[in-house]
């Protein structure tokens, strides 16, 4: 029995590999289209879904009530077959106009509200900073002194260290969030 060269075997197998890859790609496209129609049905769409440009995998459609419904299609990175917009046609949502009888707040009232909010956030920040200092003191850089009941049980000590570390982390995140909120106030 004579062996064929490897290049000859590769040439014989290549069409089958290409056909298999084509099948996988087409199957994935059909699955994505099916998931688009499923998502549209779940969202209550009465119109054809429209791809929202620049959003990765976001689609928009009109519902029975006339409102817009937005939904994601996992795995989609652009318009799928079955959507009615292409990536070159941006979709813009209409900004609702303020009704004529809608109450307005004058500038002085809003300034007073902003000042009150700033004061409350500053007090919360001060409180969180004190709690963080206390938590760090208890945590003692990950080596707090052993309690009497922890001398015999190392697991209790590790659990307490984990709780203390988590408490320090929570206070640090709270402080960061409060600082962001204070910076956002006009």
ZAPA-217161 format. One record per residue (C-alpha): residue number from 0; y negated, x, z negated. Coordinates in nm, 3 decimals. Layout:
% residues N
+-----+---------+---------+---------+
| pos |      c2 |      c1 |      c3 |
+-----+---------+---------+---------+
| NUM |       Y |       X |       Z |
...
+-----+---------+---------+---------+
END
This chain:
% residues 186
+-----+---------+---------+---------+
| pos |      c2 |      c1 |      c3 |
+-----+---------+---------+---------+
|   0 |   0.000 |   0.000 |   0.000 |
|   1 |  -0.332 |   0.142 |   0.108 |
|   2 |  -0.639 |   0.107 |  -0.114 |
|   3 |  -0.961 |  -0.009 |   0.044 |
|   4 |  -1.281 |   0.182 |  -0.029 |
|   5 |  -1.500 |   0.042 |  -0.302 |
|   6 |  -1.787 |  -0.035 |  -0.064 |
|   7 |  -1.556 |  -0.251 |   0.143 |
|   8 |  -1.444 |  -0.450 |  -0.161 |
|   9 |  -1.807 |  -0.493 |  -0.267 |
|  10 |  -1.893 |  -0.626 |   0.078 |
|  11 |  -1.615 |  -0.884 |   0.053 |
|  12 |  -1.719 |  -1.000 |  -0.296 |
|  13 |  -2.097 |  -1.006 |  -0.241 |
|  14 |  -2.113 |  -1.348 |  -0.066 |
|  15 |  -1.922 |  -1.507 |  -0.353 |
|  16 |  -2.153 |  -1.353 |  -0.611 |
|  17 |  -2.461 |  -1.474 |  -0.418 |
|  18 |  -2.316 |  -1.823 |  -0.393 |
|  19 |  -2.248 |  -1.826 |  -0.769 |
|  20 |  -2.603 |  -1.714 |  -0.852 |
|  21 |  -2.747 |  -1.975 |  -0.617 |
|  22 |  -2.541 |  -2.242 |  -0.790 |
|  23 |  -2.665 |  -2.129 |  -1.134 |
|  24 |  -3.030 |  -2.134 |  -1.022 |
|  25 |  -2.999 |  -2.477 |  -0.859 |
|  26 |  -2.815 |  -2.612 |  -1.161 |
|  27 |  -3.093 |  -2.487 |  -1.393 |
|  28 |  -3.357 |  -2.650 |  -1.170 |
|  29 |  -3.175 |  -2.984 |  -1.177 |
|  30 |  -3.134 |  -2.956 |  -1.556 |
|  31 |  -3.508 |  -2.887 |  -1.597 |
|  32 |  -3.597 |  -3.184 |  -1.377 |
|  33 |  -3.360 |  -3.402 |  -1.576 |
|  34 |  -3.515 |  -3.290 |  -1.902 |
|  35 |  -3.862 |  -3.363 |  -1.757 |
|  36 |  -3.764 |  -3.721 |  -1.678 |
|  37 |  -3.593 |  -3.756 |  -2.017 |
|  38 |  -3.902 |  -3.629 |  -2.198 |
|  39 |  -4.125 |  -3.859 |  -1.993 |
|  40 |  -3.905 |  -4.157 |  -2.082 |
|  41 |  -3.905 |  -4.057 |  -2.453 |
|  42 |  -4.286 |  -4.034 |  -2.442 |
|  43 |  -4.318 |  -4.385 |  -2.297 |
|  44 |  -4.464 |  -4.274 |  -1.964 |
|  45 |  -4.538 |  -4.538 |  -1.701 |
|  46 |  -4.683 |  -4.287 |  -1.454 |
|  47 |  -4.539 |  -3.972 |  -1.304 |
|  48 |  -4.578 |  -3.668 |  -1.537 |
|  49 |  -4.853 |  -3.423 |  -1.442 |
|  50 |  -4.835 |  -3.050 |  -1.523 |
|  51 |  -5.120 |  -2.934 |  -1.747 |
|  52 |  -5.243 |  -2.605 |  -1.603 |
|  53 |  -5.256 |  -2.302 |  -1.831 |
|  54 |  -5.042 |  -2.459 |  -2.101 |
|  55 |  -4.706 |  -2.299 |  -2.025 |
|  56 |  -4.479 |  -2.602 |  -2.035 |
|  57 |  -4.707 |  -2.898 |  -2.120 |
|  58 |  -4.706 |  -3.225 |  -1.925 |
|  59 |  -4.925 |  -3.536 |  -1.940 |
|  60 |  -4.868 |  -3.897 |  -1.837 |
|  61 |  -5.013 |  -4.245 |  -1.892 |
|  62 |  -4.839 |  -4.484 |  -2.132 |
|  63 |  -4.813 |  -4.864 |  -2.133 |
|  64 |  -5.123 |  -4.891 |  -2.354 |
|  65 |  -5.327 |  -4.677 |  -2.114 |
|  66 |  -5.338 |  -4.379 |  -2.351 |
|  67 |  -5.232 |  -4.033 |  -2.241 |
|  68 |  -4.910 |  -3.886 |  -2.372 |
|  69 |  -4.857 |  -3.511 |  -2.384 |
|  70 |  -4.515 |  -3.349 |  -2.416 |
|  71 |  -4.345 |  -3.012 |  -2.375 |
|  72 |  -4.049 |  -2.942 |  -2.152 |
|  73 |  -3.856 |  -2.652 |  -2.307 |
|  74 |  -3.785 |  -2.371 |  -2.064 |
|  75 |  -4.050 |  -2.477 |  -1.810 |
|  76 |  -4.320 |  -2.227 |  -1.719 |
|  77 |  -4.492 |  -2.426 |  -1.449 |
|  78 |  -4.470 |  -2.748 |  -1.254 |
|  79 |  -4.115 |  -2.873 |  -1.220 |
|  80 |  -3.973 |  -3.077 |  -0.936 |
|  81 |  -4.070 |  -3.434 |  -1.015 |
|  82 |  -4.413 |  -3.360 |  -1.159 |
|  83 |  -4.711 |  -3.461 |  -0.951 |
|  84 |  -4.946 |  -3.165 |  -0.999 |
|  85 |  -4.929 |  -2.805 |  -0.897 |
|  86 |  -5.050 |  -2.504 |  -1.091 |
|  87 |  -5.360 |  -2.489 |  -0.870 |
|  88 |  -5.473 |  -2.840 |  -0.968 |
|  89 |  -5.600 |  -2.836 |  -1.325 |
|  90 |  -5.569 |  -3.152 |  -1.530 |
|  91 |  -5.866 |  -3.232 |  -1.750 |
|  92 |  -5.867 |  -3.490 |  -2.021 |
|  93 |  -6.168 |  -3.718 |  -2.025 |
|  94 |  -6.382 |  -3.686 |  -2.337 |
|  95 |  -6.442 |  -4.024 |  -2.493 |
|  96 |  -6.805 |  -4.126 |  -2.522 |
|  97 |  -6.938 |  -4.215 |  -2.867 |
|  98 |  -6.972 |  -4.593 |  -2.901 |
|  99 |  -7.328 |  -4.729 |  -2.920 |
| 100 |  -7.296 |  -4.869 |  -3.275 |
| 101 |  -7.116 |  -4.563 |  -3.416 |
| 102 |  -7.282 |  -4.443 |  -3.738 |
| 103 |  -7.454 |  -4.106 |  -3.725 |
| 104 |  -7.524 |  -3.865 |  -4.006 |
| 105 |  -7.869 |  -3.712 |  -4.022 |
| 106 |  -7.908 |  -3.334 |  -4.043 |
| 107 |  -8.012 |  -3.328 |  -4.412 |
| 108 |  -7.707 |  -3.531 |  -4.521 |
| 109 |  -7.476 |  -3.308 |  -4.320 |
| 110 |  -7.641 |  -2.997 |  -4.465 |
| 111 |  -7.585 |  -3.134 |  -4.816 |
| 112 |  -7.219 |  -3.202 |  -4.735 |
| 113 |  -7.177 |  -2.852 |  -4.594 |
| 114 |  -7.341 |  -2.700 |  -4.902 |
| 115 |  -7.110 |  -2.900 |  -5.130 |
| 116 |  -6.807 |  -2.793 |  -4.927 |
| 117 |  -6.918 |  -2.429 |  -4.941 |
| 118 |  -6.959 |  -2.456 |  -5.319 |
| 119 |  -6.613 |  -2.613 |  -5.367 |
| 120 |  -6.448 |  -2.354 |  -5.140 |
| 121 |  -6.627 |  -2.071 |  -5.324 |
| 122 |  -6.501 |  -2.204 |  -5.658 |
| 123 |  -6.148 |  -2.230 |  -5.520 |
| 124 |  -6.175 |  -1.876 |  -5.384 |
| 125 |  -6.286 |  -1.744 |  -5.724 |
| 126 |  -5.998 |  -1.929 |  -5.891 |
| 127 |  -5.743 |  -1.796 |  -5.641 |
| 128 |  -5.874 |  -1.439 |  -5.684 |
| 129 |  -5.824 |  -1.468 |  -6.063 |
| 130 |  -5.472 |  -1.609 |  -6.013 |
| 131 |  -5.393 |  -1.327 |  -5.770 |
| 132 |  -5.508 |  -1.066 |  -6.022 |
| 133 |  -5.289 |  -1.225 |  -6.291 |
| 134 |  -4.991 |  -1.247 |  -6.053 |
| 135 |  -5.028 |  -0.882 |  -5.951 |
| 136 |  -5.043 |  -0.778 |  -6.317 |
| 137 |  -4.722 |  -0.970 |  -6.389 |
| 138 |  -4.555 |  -0.832 |  -6.076 |
| 139 |  -4.654 |  -0.475 |  -6.172 |
| 140 |  -4.592 |  -0.334 |  -5.823 |
| 141 |  -4.237 |  -0.466 |  -5.820 |
| 142 |  -4.135 |  -0.317 |  -6.154 |
| 143 |  -4.223 |  -0.563 |  -6.433 |
| 144 |  -4.082 |  -0.485 |  -6.776 |
| 145 |  -3.739 |  -0.629 |  -6.851 |
| 146 |  -3.722 |  -0.942 |  -7.063 |
| 147 |  -3.456 |  -0.952 |  -7.338 |
| 148 |  -3.234 |  -1.198 |  -7.147 |
| 149 |  -3.257 |  -0.985 |  -6.831 |
| 150 |  -3.117 |  -0.668 |  -6.992 |
| 151 |  -2.762 |  -0.799 |  -6.965 |
| 152 |  -2.809 |  -0.979 |  -6.629 |
| 153 |  -2.960 |  -0.775 |  -6.344 |
| 154 |  -2.952 |  -1.079 |  -6.111 |
| 155 |  -3.198 |  -1.267 |  -6.335 |
| 156 |  -3.432 |  -0.968 |  -6.318 |
| 157 |  -3.412 |  -0.953 |  -5.935 |
| 158 |  -3.472 |  -1.330 |  -5.913 |
| 159 |  -3.782 |  -1.301 |  -6.134 |
| 160 |  -3.915 |  -1.014 |  -5.922 |
| 161 |  -3.863 |  -1.224 |  -5.608 |
| 162 |  -4.050 |  -1.520 |  -5.764 |
| 163 |  -4.336 |  -1.294 |  -5.871 |
| 164 |  -4.354 |  -1.135 |  -5.525 |
| 165 |  -4.363 |  -1.482 |  -5.367 |
| 166 |  -4.640 |  -1.593 |  -5.605 |
| 167 |  -4.850 |  -1.289 |  -5.512 |
| 168 |  -4.793 |  -1.361 |  -5.143 |
| 169 |  -4.895 |  -1.728 |  -5.180 |
| 170 |  -5.219 |  -1.636 |  -5.356 |
| 171 |  -5.300 |  -1.374 |  -5.090 |
| 172 |  -5.246 |  -1.631 |  -4.812 |
| 173 |  -5.459 |  -1.888 |  -4.997 |
| 174 |  -5.743 |  -1.638 |  -5.032 |
| 175 |  -5.722 |  -1.553 |  -4.662 |
| 176 |  -5.734 |  -1.922 |  -4.566 |
| 177 |  -6.027 |  -1.993 |  -4.797 |
| 178 |  -6.223 |  -1.699 |  -4.653 |
| 179 |  -6.160 |  -1.834 |  -4.302 |
| 180 |  -6.281 |  -2.180 |  -4.406 |
| 181 |  -6.596 |  -2.035 |  -4.565 |
| 182 |  -6.668 |  -1.832 |  -4.251 |
| 183 |  -6.629 |  -2.145 |  -4.034 |
| 184 |  -6.890 |  -2.346 |  -4.222 |
| 185 |  -7.215 |  -2.357 |  -4.028 |
+-----+---------+---------+---------+
END
